[in-house]
Every structure is written in structure tokens, then in C-alpha cells.
Amino acid sequence: MGTAKKQLHLGVFLLNTGQHMGGWRHPETMADRMLDLSFYQEFAKLAEKGRFDTILVLEQIAIGERNGKVVEERPIPTPDTVTLLSVMASATEKIGLTGTVSTTYNDPFHVAARLATLDHLSGGRAGWNMVTSQDPLIAFQFSKDAHMDHTLRYRRANEFVEVAMKFWDSWEDNALLAARSSGLYIDPDKVHDIHHSGTYFSLSGTSYIPRPVQGHPVLFQAGSSRSGLQFAAQKAEVVFTAQDNLQDAKAYYADLKGRLKRFGRRPEQLHILPGLAPMLGSTEDEAKKRMEHFNELILPEIAAKILSATVDVDLSSYPLDSPFPYWEIDPEANNSKKSRLQLLKDLAQREGLTIRQMSKHVIAAGGHHTFCGTPEQLADLMEEWLDQGACDGFNIMPSHYLRGLEEFVDHVVPILQKRGRYRKDYTGNTLRDHLGLTPPPHGLPALRQSTFI
């Protein structure tokens, strides 16, 4: 018997009307349904039809412009993340439901309670994408003059997650009795106060929600700076990253997996899923023409402005077809998006791209890997990355909804299933089941406080 082929893990990204910034203008896009409950139910059912491990919903809590500078490229209303996931939970049975919730502009008590509630109501399908927030505009909305320093944000995030874990573990698994005969709804001996005294949080108390079905919701993370990598190595179970070529993805994969041993973790306890933005066609030429049509939905001058805001470099004095001035990007001096800036700088330098070409790359996928071609070619690429040690799967970022997701589900998933690289049906009920992750052991309130390095 041959060795079983490694299986892909797949998430699907939900961002406004789709990943492509011009996609909302496309006639196939449901741009007028962003506040329509049925849209999110249809999205969730379609993703579950595709047997995705999870839906990953972006948290977008700042939109618009400030001082004439484009801060948010698509000022489209985005409903509350956990509310959306609850809506989608009601329309599905198996698919995971992962929400992006900031550790910088929230409180661990409330985040722990909201995610525990989602995990219970969905039967154990909740995930938490633990971000530190990168948009500087958000700080002003939370009575702050500026973002906390990048490294300190990650230190705070690490402690934030420690506190959330303590709240989840403040209930023992069998603490909820609802015993009519004894008159005890909760066993008081199995609900414990936590006492935490740290650098950023000092508190006592207990959660008002029983321990989640999965023990803890699955912990996701996105960020590739030094601080982000250390945070991922300590806490994350799934990492959403943005490498745009095979070699960089292999290097990132080896680096992050190699950091786990230091924290007593094994490589299989963390899955790495690069973002992948597909544009499909019956031929490669057709796919490229479709991409160009999407690109034309944003005027070149506007695309260049978006690029300028993305990389924090004033490009107004440069002609569109001049070389992109990658040398002006200074990732280390940036306090919000160090790793993304480094990826874009490396891409421009490596490929010798013009400003026009770079702007198309950014509006198509925000810097993630873009693909134009046939479903068979996309399946080939996904298998190659998986087998070359560049990933454990992908976070699929459709160009527009619902059509872009339909194309992937109807034309790519069957190929992956036929090749033995992807499940034909769910074999478990929880997000941890889908990902092959074991529930965390119960850490009673005396959880140790780890030190962020």
C-alpha cells in the first residue's frame, strides 16, 4: 500500500464583497447585501458545501479617510464579527466559524465570554483570529493618541490570551448540572475564581459562561514580524500568512515550525495557511482577461493612491509606469504592519515592478499570492506548495461573492477530492476535529503566567 497523501486544510476569507478592491463594482457581486442576513447565511452554506475547515471573518472597525489620506481602501460597512458568525452558525452544521477580534482594543473578559458563547451555540466550531490591529485610525476611536508600540502590542496580546484561557478554564467541564432533584444548577465546587496580576491586566473573577465545547476555541494568528512569529509559536494553532511565492513560503514555514520546540510544542500542533486569491477561467488567457477586467474597475490613479497608503510612501510625484521606489519602504520604522511592508518591498525589488504593476497586485489581493488560470492549474499549485513544505493548506480569498466562492467550490474542490488531497465529507463535528487538533487539557485557575520573549 502506498503512503497516504498529505491532506489540505482550507479556510475561506470573508471580507466585505470579496478580496479584490474593485470587485464591488462587478455586476456579479452582491454589493447591496452587506447588511442582509440572508447573504451571510448563503455564504456559509456554500462554504460548508465546499467542506472548508472554517470561514474566517475579518474585523473592520475603522473606515474612511483622515487628513485627505486614504486609510481604508473600501469604506464598506462591516457588521460585527461575532454577530455575523452567530448568524452563520444558525445556517450550518459543521463548518468552523473563526472571528478576527483585536487584542489591542478589547478586554479579555468580554472576548472570552463572546467566543465561549459562540462555541457553545455552534456545537464547538469557534475560532479566534488574535490580531493586534494595524490601522492607526483605530487608536483615535478608542481615546488613544496612537497605536501602542508594535512589540508592546504583542506582549499585551500574549498576556491577553493567557487571561482569556484562564477565564475559559475557570469552569470545570462538568460544572453545569441543571439537576432538578438536588436543586443545583451549577456545582459551586467546580467553578473557580481566577487571580491574575500581570503587566497589562490585574483582575480576579470567573467567566459567566461554562468552559467552551472545544475546551478553548481554536487560536488563529496573522502576522510575520519577529514579534508576530514569537506570538504564533507560543499561542497559535493556525497561522494565516501572506507569502506570495513558493521559496519565501518554504522559508517561513521552516522558520515558524522550527520555533515551536522552544515552547514545548510539536510541528503538527500548528497549521500554516497562506492566503491565496484565485481568478479562474476555462483557459489561462480567459482568467487573465477576467483579472484585467476587475483591475479596470479601479482607476489607475486611485489604485496608485491605495498603494501609496498601503506602503506609507508618497507616490504622487512618480509616473505610473516608473519603477516602484521600494527603497523608500522602511518596515522597521513602521508601527503597524512591519511584515506586510517587508513582503511588498521584497516583491517589488525581486520582480522589478512598476508603480502601476504594484498597485494592481495590491488591489487584487492586498499583497497575498494571486493566481490566474484554470481550476486544474490551481489544484497543481496547491499540491506543489503542500508537498514542498510551504504550507499545510490555504486560506482562500475569493475575488467577489458569491460567484468567486461558487467557482472554487464547483470547479476546484472536486479536483482536489478526486486527487485524494481533500475531504469528501466532514468526519467530525468541531473545528478542532476538522483541523486534527486535540482539545487543550483543563488548566485549573493556577495557570502559570508565561513570559513573552
N, C-alpha and C positions, 0 to 999 in steps of 0.2 A: 504493500500500500504506500502511496506517495504521501509526502508531508502535506498537511492541511495548509492551504494558503492563508496568509495573514488577512484578517478582515478589516475593512474600512469602518471608521466611525464618522458619522456625518451629522453636523448641525446645520440649521438654516437660519440665516440672519433676517430679522425683521426691522427695517429702518424706513419709516415714512412710506413712500410709494415705491421704493426699490433702491438699489445701490447706486445706479447711475444718476448723477445730479440733474441731468436733463430729462430723465425718464418720465417725470410727472407730466410733461407736455405731450408724451406719446399717446396716440389715440387708444392703444391697448391698455393703458394704465388707468387704474380706478382712483384717480387723484381726488375725486369729490367724496370719497368714502372713508376718509381718515378718522372721522368721528362716528362711524357707522358700526354698531356692534356686530352685525352680520358679516361684515368684511373680515373681521378678525376670526370669527368662527369658521368662515370658509377657508381662510389661510391655514388655520390649524388642522382642519380636516384634510386638506390637500397635503400638508406636510406629513401628517400621520399616514396617509395613503402611500407616501414615499418611504415610509419606515425610518424616517430620520430619528436619531437618538434624541435630539432636542431642538426646540425653537429657542433662539437667543434674541431677546428683545433689548434694543438699545435704550438707555435712559438719556433723554434730551431735555435738559432743564434750563437752557439759555438759548434764545434765538434772536436774530436781528442784527443791527449794526450799531457801532459805537464810534463816535468821532469820525464818521464817514468811512471807516474801515470795515470791510466785510469780515464779520466774526463768524456768523453761521451761514453756510452757503445756501441752505434751503430752509428758509423760515416757514416751515410747515408745522402745524400744531401736532404735538405728540402726546397722546394720553398717558396717564400714569402707568408705569411699567407693571407693577404687581397687579393693578386692576385689570390690565389687558390680559395678563397670564391667567387670572381667575376666570375671565370670560372664555378664554381658550380651553381651560380645564373643563369647563362645563360642556364643551362640544366634542371632547375627545376622551379616549380611554387609556392610551398607552404612552403617547409621545411625551418626552421631557419638556419642562417649562422653565427656562432659565432667564432670570431678570438681571439687568445691569443696575446696581444700586451703589451709589457712591459711599465710600468710607470717609470722605472728607467733609461732606455736607449732610450727614445724617447722624443719628445716635444709635449705638449698638443695641440698646434695649428694644427700640421700636423695629429696627431691621430684623433682629432675631425673631420677634413676635410675628411680623408680617410674613416672613419666609416660613416659619413653622406652621402658620395658618395655611399658607398655600400648599405646603407639603401634605398636611392632613386632608385638606379639601380635594386634592388631586390624587390621593392614594399613594403618595410617595414619589412625586415626579418633579419636585422643585430643585432648581439650581440657582446659584448666586454668582454673578459675574462681579468680582470685587474690584472695582476701579477706584482710582484716586482723583478722578476728574481732571481734564486738561484744559477746558475752555476758561480763560481768565475772566470772562464776563460773569461767570457763576459767582465768583467771590463777592461781587458788588450786591448780588441778590441775597446774600446771606450775611450782610452787615460786615463784610471784610473789605479791607483796602486792597488786598492782593491775595493770590494763592499762597498757602504755606510753602516753604522751601521744598523742592522736589524730594530730597532724601528724607526730610522730616515727614512728608505726606505718607511715604511708605512705612516709616517707623510707626506712625499713628495707625495706618491701615493694619499692620501686623497685630498691634495691641487691640484694635477694634474687633478683629476677627477672633482673637483669643477671648474677649469678653462675650461676643455672640455665642461662641461654643460653650462657655460656662452657663449662659442662660439656657441653651438647648439641653444641657446635661443637668440642670437644676431639678428636673423631674426624672425619677427612675422610670424605666419602661412600663412597669405595671402599677404605676401610682394611681391611675384613674380607675376607680372601682365601679361607680354607679350602682352600688349594692343596696337594693331596696330593703333587703332583710335586716341588714345591720344599721341602715341609716347613714352609711358613709359613702359619700360621692367620691372623695379623694382620700387616700391613705396619707395622713399628715406626716408619718414617719418616712415617707418616700418622696417628699417634696422638700428641697433643701435651699436655704439661703446661700447665695454666693457672696464672697467678700473679695473685692478686687481693689488693689491700690497700686497704680502704675504711673507712668509718666504723663499720660493723656487722659486717663479715666480713673476715678476713685469712686466706688459705689458698693452698695450692698442691696440684696433683694433677691427675688426669684422671678422667673418668667410666669406669665399668666396663661401660657399655652403649654400643654403637655409636650414632651420630647417628640420631635418630628418622626414620622414613619420611617425615614431612612436613617435615623439617628441624627445626622446633620444633612441638610441639603448639600448637593454636590457643589464643590467650590471651584469656580472658574476664575481665570485671571487673564488680563490682556495688558501687555507692557513688556518691553525688551531692553530697557535700560539696565544698568548694573543693579540699581535698587529693585527694579521690577523683577529681574531674574532671581534675586535672592528671596524676594517675597514669594514668587512662584515655587521655588524649590522647597520652601518651608510649608506653604499652605495649600497651593493649588492642586486640584485633581485633574483639571482640564485647562489648557492654555490656548487662547485664541491669539495667533500671531500674524505677522504681515510680510513674511519673506516673499520676494517676487521672482526668485529664480532657484533652481534646484541646488546649486552649490551653497548658497547662503542658507537655505533651509536645512541642509545636511549639517552645516557647521553649528547652526542654532540648536538643532535637535541634540547633537552630541554634547554641546556645552551645557544645556539645561538638564538633560538626563544625567550628566556627569556630576552635577551639583547635589543630587538627591541623597547620595550615600552619607554625606556630611550631616544630614538631618535624620539619619536612620530610616531612609525611605528607599524603596526599590523602583527601578525604571517603569515597571508595569502599573505602578500606583499613580502615574501621571500621563495623560494623553495630550499630545501636541497637535493642534488643528489649525494650519494656516488658512487665512481667508482666500477664497477662490471665487472670482467673479466671471461667470461664463456668458459668452454671447454665442448662441448656437445657430447653425444653418444646415441645410441639406448638403451644402458644399462649403469648403473653406472660404471661397470667394463670396458666397452669399452671406456668411457670418460676418466677414469684414465689411461688407456693404451695409449690413444692419448696424454694426458698431458706428460706422461713419455717420449714418443717419441719426443715431442717438446723439453723437457728438455735435452735430449741426444744430441740435435743439438748444444749445447754449452758444451765444455769440462768442467768437474768439476773444474779443476784448474782455468780456465778462469772465470767460474761463481763465484768462491770464490774471485777472483780479483775484479770482478764487485761489489760484496757485500762489499768488503773492501773499495772501493772508495765511495760506496753509504753511508756507515755509518761512514766514516772518521776514521776508525780503521785499523791499520796494522795487518792483519790476517796471514801473511806469515809464522809465526813461529808456528802456530796452525795446528794440523792434521785436515783433512776434517771432520772426524767423532767425533771430540771432541765437548764438549758443546760450543755453541756460547757465546763469552765473552760480554754479554750485559752490564755488569758493566763498560766496557770501553767507552761506548757511553755517551757523555756529550752534550745533546741537548742545554742546556743553553749557553754553550761556543761557539756554532756554530753560524756563522753569516749569514747562507744562508738558512737552511732547518730545523729549530727547530722542527716544528710539525711532519714532516715525520720521523725524527730520534726518537722522543718520541714514535710514533706509533710502529716503528720497535723494539725499546728497550722493550716496553711493551709486544709485541707479543712473542719475544724470551724468556722473563722471564716467561710469563704465560704458554707457551707451552713446555718449556724446550727443545728447538730445538738445533740441532747440526749446525755446520757451513754449512755442505752440505745441510741440510734441509732449512736453512735460505736463502742460495744462490738460491735454486730452487724457493722459494717464491718471491724473488726479480726479478729474470729473467722472471718469468711468468706474473707478473702484477705490478712491481715497488712498491710493498707494498700495493696495493689495494686488495679488497676482491676477492679471486679466487673461482670459483665454478666448480666442476666436477660432471656431472650427466646427467640425461635426461632432455628434454625440460619441461616435467611436473614437475619435481623436482625443476627446476629453477623457474618456474612460482609460485610454492608453496613458495619458499624462498622470492621472490619479494613481494608476497601478505603479507607474515608474517611481513616483515620489514615495509611495508606500514601501516598495521593495528596496529602494536605495537608502532607506533610513533617513528620510527627510521629514516624515510625519507619521501620525497614527490615523490620519483621516483629514477631513477638511471641514471648514465652515463655509457652506455655500452661500454666496451673496448674489441673488438674482438681480438682474438689471432693473426689472419692473414687475409689479404684482398686478394680477396674479399670473399673468401669462408667462413670465420668465421662470417662475417656480413650476408651473404646469409642464413646460418644455423639459425641465430637468427630470421631473418625476416620470413623465411619459416616455422619454427617449433615452435618458442616461441610466437611470436606476435599473431598468430591465437588462441592460448590457452588463452592468456590474453584477447583477444577480446571476445571469447566465454564466459569467466567468468565475463564479464562486467567490466573489470578493465582498459581497454584501448580503445581508439577511433577506429572506423572502417573507419572513414574518417575525414579529416580536416573540422572544422566548421568555420574557419576564414582564413584570408589571411596573417596576420602578425605574427611575433614571439610572440608579446605580446598577440595576440588572442590565440595562442596555449597554452600559459602558464597561461592564465586567469589574466593577469596583465594589469592594466589600464595605458594609456599614462600619463606621468607626466604633471602637469599644466605648462603653459608657465611662466618661471621666467624671467621677464624683466631684463635688464642689471644690475639693482641694487641688484642682488642676494647677499644674505648675505654670508659672509665667515664663515663657521663653524670651530670650533676648534676641532682638533683631540685629543681624550683623550686616 
